[in-house]
Amino acid sequence: MLDDLDDIHPLFHGAPSTTEFKKLRKRIIRNVREAIEQYGMVERGAKWLVCLSGGKDSYTLLAALYELKWRGMLPVELVACNLDQGQPGFPATVLPEFLEKMQVPHRIEYQDTYSIVMDKVPQGRTYCALCSRLRRGNLYRIAREEGCTAVVLGHHRDDILETFFMNLFHGGRLATMPPKLVNEEGDLFVYRPLAHVAEEDCEKFARAMNYPIIPCDLCGSQDGLQRQQVKQILDGWEKNSPGRRQVMFKALTNIRPSHMMDPKLFDFLGLSLTERPETNENEENSMEIPRLR
């Protein structure tokens, strides 16, 4: 799968030949395949809008999808998209040049959402919510214009875990980013094929491939974000108990509604005992439970 340099997508030209990197690459591809198959993301003949921020996660996403497509395992059309949000100092030429070099069909869209966010968000408040909402609306529009059936995002396992704990700590609900959902309008799927991939693996992969990383200076410039706080908590748990993140992630895929407390998900009121065997009168009286007053 990884041996023949003449049979490889340009995204993998120059890939390290070390055993460690080959194992990393195979693990990422396996995890992406598992997520795509487990959550039923593929419809033959579909077209996906693969969203690129220029970060390590989106580069890993793009490479993994093209690996699967190159090997005939992903029968969908892919078009990469970067939304230039007008952030000061954003290197606007990096992604177009990279995508051209890698022979990846793409669309670069300029929309100055940065100015809107800076104008609307009070000083001291976080930008993420409004920034994400504006970005999402533009990506849905672009997907429709490109004839796509799905918007594909680069959120990985750790993003999903962090979102779960943010909802738990701050939102009063058990919820996270699902690997697959339908948008509010009902006309587009949203997929997260990196759902099973660890952030550490994305970082190692993108660094080993020397992809041109573009940092997000908008949200990265703010200290004390809830997500950063949650990440620090998870980092501490992982340090004290290696593998803790994977165990917690597995729990998100192994939910027992009958052992939670949401009556909308489980019919607690309708619970009844199975029919008890016949007993004589004395035994029945001796086991009778007194009524609550």
C-alpha positions as CSV (number, residue, x, y, z in Angstrom):
1,M,0.0,0.0,0.0
2,L,2.8,2.4,0.8
3,D,5.7,1.0,-1.1
4,D,5.6,2.0,-4.8
5,L,6.7,5.7,-5.2
6,D,5.4,5.6,-8.8
7,D,2.0,4.8,-7.6
8,I,1.3,7.5,-5.0
9,H,-0.7,10.6,-4.9
10,P,1.3,13.9,-5.0
11,L,0.2,14.6,-1.4
12,F,2.5,11.8,-0.3
13,H,5.5,12.7,-2.4
14,G,8.5,13.0,-0.1
15,A,6.9,10.9,2.6
16,P,9.5,9.6,5.2
17,S,10.4,6.0,4.6
18,T,10.9,5.2,8.2
19,T,9.0,2.3,9.8
20,E,7.6,4.7,12.4
21,F,6.0,6.9,9.8
22,K,4.6,4.0,7.8
23,K,2.9,2.8,11.0
24,L,1.6,6.2,11.7
25,R,0.2,6.6,8.2
26,K,-1.4,3.2,8.2
27,R,-3.0,3.9,11.6
28,I,-4.5,7.2,10.4
29,I,-5.8,5.6,7.2
30,R,-7.3,2.7,9.1
31,N,-9.0,5.0,11.6
32,V,-10.5,7.2,8.9
33,R,-11.8,4.1,7.0
34,E,-13.4,2.8,10.2
35,A,-15.2,6.1,10.8
36,I,-16.4,6.4,7.2
37,E,-17.7,2.8,7.3
38,Q,-19.1,2.8,10.9
39,Y,-21.1,6.0,10.4
40,G,-22.1,5.3,6.7
41,M,-20.6,8.4,5.2
42,V,-20.2,7.1,1.6
43,E,-22.8,7.4,-1.1
44,R,-21.5,6.3,-4.5
45,G,-21.3,9.3,-6.9
46,A,-21.4,11.8,-4.1
47,K,-19.3,15.0,-4.0
48,W,-17.6,16.3,-0.9
49,L,-16.5,19.8,0.0
50,V,-13.3,19.2,2.1
51,C,-12.7,22.2,4.3
52,L,-9.1,23.3,4.8
53,S,-8.0,25.8,7.4
54,G,-4.3,25.3,6.7
55,G,-3.9,23.6,10.1
56,K,-2.4,20.2,10.8
57,D,-5.8,18.5,11.1
58,S,-7.2,19.7,7.8
59,Y,-4.0,18.7,6.0
60,T,-4.2,15.2,7.6
61,L,-7.8,15.0,6.5
62,L,-7.1,15.9,2.9
63,A,-4.2,13.4,2.7
64,A,-6.2,10.6,4.2
65,L,-9.2,11.1,1.9
66,Y,-7.0,11.2,-1.1
67,E,-5.1,8.1,0.0
68,L,-8.4,6.2,0.2
69,K,-9.6,7.7,-3.1
70,W,-6.3,6.9,-4.8
71,R,-6.6,3.3,-3.7
72,G,-10.2,3.0,-4.9
73,M,-11.7,2.9,-1.4
74,L,-13.6,6.2,-1.5
75,P,-15.8,6.4,-4.5
76,V,-16.7,10.1,-4.2
77,E,-15.5,13.3,-5.8
78,L,-13.4,15.6,-3.6
79,V,-13.1,19.4,-3.9
80,A,-10.9,21.2,-1.3
81,C,-12.1,24.6,0.0
82,N,-10.4,27.3,2.0
83,L,-12.4,30.2,3.4
84,D,-10.1,33.3,3.7
85,Q,-11.9,35.2,6.5
86,G,-9.9,38.3,6.1
87,Q,-7.7,37.9,9.2
88,P,-4.8,40.4,9.2
89,G,-1.6,38.8,8.1
90,F,-3.3,35.7,6.7
91,P,-0.9,34.2,4.0
92,A,-3.4,34.1,1.2
93,T,-1.1,32.4,-1.3
94,V,0.0,29.4,0.7
95,L,-3.0,27.1,0.3
96,P,-3.7,27.9,-3.4
97,E,-0.1,27.3,-4.3
98,F,0.0,24.1,-2.2
99,L,-3.2,22.7,-3.8
100,E,-2.1,23.6,-7.3
101,K,1.2,21.8,-6.7
102,M,-0.6,18.7,-5.3
103,Q,-3.1,18.6,-8.2
104,V,-6.1,18.9,-5.9
105,P,-9.3,20.5,-7.3
106,H,-10.1,23.4,-5.0
107,R,-11.9,26.7,-4.4
108,I,-10.6,29.6,-2.5
109,E,-13.3,31.9,-1.1
110,Y,-12.7,35.3,0.4
111,Q,-15.3,36.6,2.9
112,D,-14.3,39.2,5.5
113,T,-16.0,37.6,8.5
114,Y,-13.0,38.8,10.7
115,S,-14.3,42.4,10.6
116,I,-17.8,41.3,11.5
117,V,-16.5,39.2,14.5
118,M,-14.3,42.1,15.8
119,D,-17.3,44.5,15.5
120,K,-19.9,42.4,17.1
121,V,-18.1,40.6,19.9
122,P,-17.6,42.7,23.1
123,Q,-14.0,43.2,24.3
124,G,-13.0,40.3,26.5
125,R,-15.4,37.8,25.1
126,T,-14.4,34.9,22.9
127,Y,-14.7,35.0,19.2
128,C,-15.2,31.3,18.5
129,A,-19.0,31.0,18.5
130,L,-19.7,33.9,16.0
131,C,-16.7,33.1,13.9
132,S,-17.8,29.4,13.6
133,R,-21.4,30.4,12.8
134,L,-20.3,32.7,10.0
135,R,-17.8,30.3,8.6
136,R,-20.3,27.4,8.6
137,G,-22.9,29.5,6.8
138,N,-20.4,30.4,4.0
139,L,-19.3,26.8,3.7
140,Y,-22.8,25.5,3.3
141,R,-23.4,28.1,0.6
142,I,-20.2,27.1,-1.2
143,A,-21.1,23.4,-1.0
144,R,-24.5,24.1,-2.6
145,E,-22.8,26.2,-5.4
146,E,-20.3,23.4,-6.0
147,G,-23.0,20.7,-6.2
148,C,-21.7,18.9,-3.1
149,T,-23.8,16.6,-0.9
150,A,-21.5,16.9,2.1
151,V,-19.3,19.3,4.0
152,V,-16.3,17.5,5.4
153,L,-14.5,18.9,8.5
154,G,-11.2,18.1,10.2
155,H,-12.3,17.6,13.8
156,H,-10.4,14.7,15.4
157,R,-10.9,12.5,18.4
158,D,-9.6,15.1,20.9
159,D,-11.8,17.9,19.5
160,I,-14.8,15.6,20.1
161,L,-13.7,14.8,23.7
162,E,-13.1,18.4,24.5
163,T,-16.5,19.4,23.2
164,F,-18.1,16.7,25.3
165,F,-16.5,18.1,28.5
166,M,-17.2,21.7,27.5
167,N,-20.9,20.8,27.2
168,L,-20.7,18.8,30.5
169,F,-18.9,21.6,32.5
170,H,-20.5,24.7,30.9
171,G,-23.6,23.6,29.0
172,G,-25.4,21.3,31.4
173,R,-25.8,18.5,28.8
174,L,-24.2,15.4,27.4
175,A,-23.4,16.2,23.8
176,T,-20.5,16.5,21.5
177,M,-19.6,16.8,17.8
178,P,-21.2,13.8,16.0
179,P,-19.2,12.1,13.2
180,K,-22.2,12.5,10.9
181,L,-25.2,14.9,10.9
182,V,-27.6,16.7,8.6
183,N,-27.6,20.5,8.6
184,E,-30.6,22.4,9.8
185,E,-31.8,23.0,6.3
186,G,-31.7,19.3,5.7
187,D,-29.9,19.5,2.3
188,L,-26.3,18.7,3.3
189,F,-24.4,16.1,5.4
190,V,-21.7,17.2,7.7
191,Y,-18.9,14.5,8.1
192,R,-16.0,14.2,10.5
193,P,-13.9,11.4,9.1
194,L,-11.0,12.0,11.6
195,A,-13.4,11.2,14.5
196,H,-11.2,8.2,15.5
197,V,-7.8,9.9,14.9
198,A,-5.8,11.3,17.8
199,E,-4.6,14.9,17.6
200,E,-1.1,13.7,18.4
201,D,-1.2,11.6,15.2
202,C,-2.4,14.5,13.1
203,E,0.5,16.7,14.5
204,K,3.1,14.0,13.8
205,F,1.8,13.3,10.3
206,A,1.6,17.0,9.2
207,R,5.0,17.7,10.6
208,A,6.6,14.7,9.0
209,M,5.1,15.6,5.7
210,N,6.3,19.2,6.1
211,Y,3.0,20.7,5.1
212,P,2.8,24.5,5.3
213,I,0.9,25.0,8.5
214,I,-1.1,28.3,8.9
215,P,-2.0,29.1,12.5
216,C,-5.3,30.6,13.5
217,D,-4.3,33.9,15.1
218,L,-7.8,35.0,15.7
219,C,-8.8,32.6,18.5
220,G,-5.2,31.6,19.3
221,S,-4.6,35.2,20.5
222,Q,-7.0,34.8,23.4
223,D,-6.0,33.3,26.7
224,G,-8.4,31.4,29.0
225,L,-10.7,30.0,26.4
226,Q,-12.9,27.2,27.8
227,R,-11.5,24.7,25.2
228,Q,-7.9,25.5,26.3
229,Q,-8.9,24.9,29.9
230,V,-10.5,21.6,29.1
231,K,-7.5,20.6,27.0
232,Q,-5.2,21.2,30.0
233,I,-7.4,19.0,32.2
234,L,-7.4,16.2,29.6
235,D,-3.6,16.6,29.2
236,G,-3.2,16.2,33.0
237,W,-5.3,13.1,33.1
238,E,-3.5,11.6,30.1
239,K,-0.1,12.3,31.7
240,N,-1.2,10.6,34.9
241,S,-2.9,7.7,33.2
242,P,-1.7,7.1,29.6
243,G,-4.5,6.0,27.3
244,R,-7.2,7.8,29.3
245,R,-8.4,9.8,26.3
246,Q,-9.0,6.7,24.3
247,V,-11.0,5.1,27.1
248,M,-13.1,8.2,27.5
249,F,-13.7,8.3,23.7
250,K,-14.7,4.7,23.7
251,A,-17.3,5.5,26.3
252,L,-18.9,8.0,23.9
253,T,-19.6,5.1,21.6
254,N,-20.9,2.8,24.3
255,I,-23.8,4.7,25.9
256,R,-26.5,2.9,28.0
257,P,-29.6,5.1,28.1
258,S,-31.2,2.9,30.8
259,H,-28.3,3.8,33.1
260,M,-28.5,7.5,32.5
261,M,-31.2,9.9,33.8
262,D,-32.9,11.3,30.7
263,P,-36.6,10.2,30.6
264,K,-36.7,11.4,26.9
265,L,-34.2,8.7,26.0
266,F,-35.5,5.9,28.2
267,D,-39.0,5.1,29.4
268,F,-38.4,5.0,33.2
269,L,-42.1,5.5,33.9
270,G,-43.0,2.5,31.7
271,L,-40.6,0.1,33.5
272,S,-42.4,-2.8,35.0
273,L,-41.4,-6.0,36.8
274,T,-41.6,-9.4,35.1
275,E,-44.4,-11.6,36.4
276,R,-43.4,-13.2,39.7
277,P,-43.9,-16.9,40.3
278,E,-46.9,-17.9,42.4
279,T,-46.3,-17.8,46.2
280,N,-48.5,-18.8,49.1
281,E,-50.3,-16.2,51.1
282,N,-48.0,-16.1,54.0
283,E,-44.9,-15.6,51.8
284,E,-46.7,-12.9,49.9
285,N,-47.6,-11.0,53.0
286,S,-44.1,-11.3,54.4
287,M,-42.6,-9.8,51.3
288,E,-45.2,-7.0,50.9
289,I,-43.6,-3.5,50.6
290,P,-45.4,-0.9,52.8
291,R,-46.9,2.0,50.9
292,L,-45.1,5.4,51.1
293,R,-47.2,8.0,53.0
